[in-house]
Amino acid sequence: MRAHARSFGNVSYLLHGVLAPAALSAKAVLMKRWDPEAALQAIEDEQVTSTAGPPKFFIDLMDDPAFDPERVASLRLISCGDTAMAPAFAQRAGRELGARLER
């Protein structure tokens, strides 16, 4: 499992970005600031399998002109932490990102 997280301002990001990768001896791919194009590149290059962030981040990914489902094919799990997920977002993300969503 690989993880990708934006910051550690939330327990979910700490869990998915640091604690889970450390417990699983997995690589963590971290970003200094959110940039959807850079995130797409990191997911593709590093074959990221798990990521965490607010729904806005994943909407940004799907709306980015460089988005292609093949670029995020490695994703298996997306955690939106303690943020509520609108049903329309969950359906779109599940369809376009092809990963299991959890809150």
GINOR-V509955 format. One record per run of one state. SS is the DSSP state (alpha for helix, beta for strand, coil for the rest). FROM is the first residue (numbers start at 1). LEN is the number of residues. If there is no record, write none. Layout:
BEGIN
<<SS	FROM	LEN> <SS	FROM	LEN>>
END
This chain:
BEGIN
<<coil	1	2> <beta	3	3> <coil	6	5> <alpha	11	13> <coil	24	4> <beta	28	3> <coil	31	5> <alpha	36	11> <coil	47	3> <beta	50	3> <coil	53	2> <alpha	55	9> <coil	64	5> <alpha	69	4> <coil	73	4> <beta	77	3> <coil	80	7> <alpha	87	11> <coil	98	2> <beta	100	3> <coil	103	1>>
END
